[in-house]
Amino acid sequence: MYATQQQNAAGMDYYGFATHVGKINRGKLFNPELNNPADNAFGYQGDFNLKDLTSGAFSRKPQGQKIRANAAHVNEGLASYEGEVLTLPAGQYLQEDGSILLQMSTGRADPCNPNPCTHVRMPTCTPVNAFTAKCTRNDDYKLTLTW
């Protein structure tokens, strides 16, 4: 009886419908209307490791997503004005409070060691999980103007 069930299951696996049709998650695209398929855009929290995107494994080089700048982008110096279209690197997400979430290549005990926030000009790194670091500016800056 069990052998018959095994034979039927094997036949269903071979001749039956596909139980999983693989789809590649390119990540969260925050302005999908700006990203055409030809752009080969990858957003935040995609399926690929960030090192894979730069390894040369793709026939067309993956790009970061195009976004429309908001007040947080202007405040961080990433855009000149609100509404400007700019390209955000893959694996990065700028939150409304001005902090940046960085997707790390591999899981490690402390994603802030070494500090990845130095690449985005922010001094403070806070681990969110093994794959994500949050970069913020908690330090006060003193600006002195001289004429």
Disulfide bonds with the S-S distance in Angstrom:
Cys112-Cys125 1.96
Cys117-Cys135 1.96
